[in-house]
Amino acid sequence: MACSEWTDAEKERLREDALRLIIPHFANNENLARGPKIFVRGEGCYVYDLDGNKYFDSFATLLTTVCGHCRPEVTAAVAKQMQILEFFPNYEDAFTVPLVELARKLAEIMPGDLSVSFFVNSGSEANETALKMARQYHVARGQPHRFKTIARRGSYHATTLGGISVTGLPWFREFFEPLLPGCLFTPAVRDYERPEGMSSEQYAEGCLRELEELILFEKPETIGAMILDPLPGSNSGYPLPPRGYLSGLRALCDKYGIVLIFDEVQTGFGKTGKWFFCDHEGVAPDIMTIGKGFTGGFIPLGAAVTTPRIADVFRRGPGSELRSGSTYGGHTVACAATLANLEIIERENLVSHAAELGDYLRRRLNGLGEKHPIVGDVHGIGLLWAVVLMSDRRTRRELDPKLGVGNFIRDWCYRNGMILRSNGDILVLAPSLIITREEADLVLGLIDRAIGAAVEHFHLC
Ligand SMILES: Cc1ncc(COP(=O)(O)O)c(C=O)c1O
């Protein structure tokens, strides 16, 4: 279907100006050299570009559109709020109705005692806030020397300077050092890396012992927080933790008075087949950070949600308040859109749908591994999956990264109507929660064919 809204000259001008006037976030100059992609419309799991080409978005618009694009319920909620009061800041002593209702909803669905929200505009700000909360909590309780934070290698937490200080991926950090002092890194702890013959629980115990040694070496009274993504994100290919690891972390943090922060910006709101990934192990942190799917891609919103135990430290009277804030954090219309998004997730039972379809995807992706020897490993849960490509699964030899097999597959899929995220030679599948079985088959079929095309193109196996 050709899109008639823009003339060829207007399209050309849009493309030129996009390249000339805008620096994209985490720009990819290699791809930009082939021309910018400009999107104009979305519907369900699909988006349309300037030329009217239709794409299935298997990455849910950067992991946000849990309920799909352009839901009329959300449009109506936003329009209604726009007509009543588009914005009043959540500042000093002021609140709005959608903000309070959203906080109430979060208190209902969040695990454990997590019930007190600090609203922000993004996942990065949520993590930045969580780090500040932990810091001020200790200072307020007479322990200002607890300035160190434990984080994990391989984890992404934010684009801000505080956030990259606890991000364990060198690419995001390298131009910006020195960063925050006192950030300590532990290994990523992936169940699939456990030595042969060792049970998942034994592996978790060993990793926790190492972590405790680090805590003791650094002196527990200097450590304020531990931040981690309980299920690491698309950058590391959704590696599941060993069984018992999260509950072991909880116990260690309790033992040494360390604030435990779970970053579920990417994994929250049904994507793993439960509201939050940590629900799979029944473990709740002291602070949880959320973003992305929280607001369904409609209007930016994030939050750092904590327990009354921590929040009360900031409510002890004048002078004790949390020193953090921004103009738009908890924007009124964003809260209205987010409430509508959460209502859709509940009404359409999208969390259990993600669990059911996730089992199907697991079986089908493993089947893909049997067909193509370059499919090395398949990791994930619910609707978050990573396919790790290898030179040959039997020898477990890595592909030569210079070949760019993952990017070839990504580009093949794009030419054939699907947005697929490739992270080097890891293919990521993270569709909207509304994806149907038929659409899942479409996605799997395209990946299957794209892998076949790559094998032929690069003469693999
Ligand atoms: C696990 C995780 N934490 C935090 C963030 C940062 O969120 P945002 O990009 O909304 O600032 C991301 C974004 O990709 C993420 O995946």
The ligand as an SDF file (V2000), in Angstrom:
LIG
                    3D

 16 16  0  0  0  0  0  0  0  0999 V2000
   16.8790   -2.7410   32.2480 C   0  0  0  0  0  0  0  0  0  0  0  0
   16.7900   -1.3070   31.8540 C   0  0  0  0  0  0  0  0  0  0  0  0
   16.9000   -0.3720   32.7930 N   0  0  0  0  0  0  0  0  0  0  0  0
   16.8160    0.9420   32.4980 C   0  0  0  0  0  0  0  0  0  0  0  0
   16.6420    1.3650   31.2090 C   0  0  0  0  0  0  0  0  0  0  0  0
   16.5960    2.8250   30.8960 C   0  0  0  0  0  0  0  0  0  0  0  0
   15.3130    3.2170   30.5410 O   0  0  0  0  0  0  0  0  0  0  0  0
   15.0770    4.5100   29.6080 P   0  0  0  0  0  0  0  0  0  0  0  0
   15.6830    4.2150   28.2860 O   0  0  0  0  0  0  0  0  0  0  0  0
   13.5920    4.6690   29.5960 O   0  0  0  0  0  0  0  0  0  0  0  0
   15.7450    5.6500   30.2840 O   0  0  0  0  0  0  0  0  0  0  0  0
   16.5260    0.4230   30.1930 C   0  0  0  0  0  0  0  0  0  0  0  0
   16.3650    0.8430   28.7820 C   0  0  0  0  0  0  0  0  0  0  0  0
   16.6240    0.1280   27.8580 O   0  0  0  0  0  0  0  0  0  0  0  0
   16.6010   -0.9490   30.5240 C   0  0  0  0  0  0  0  0  0  0  0  0
   16.4920   -1.8890   29.5820 O   0  0  0  0  0  0  0  0  0  0  0  0
  1  2  1  0
  2  3  1  0
  2 15  2  0
  3  4  2  0
  4  5  1  0
  5  6  1  0
  5 12  2  0
  6  7  1  0
  7  8  1  0
  8  9  2  0
  8 10  1  0
  8 11  1  0
 12 13  1  0
 12 15  1  0
 13 14  2  0
 15 16  1  0
M  END
$$$$
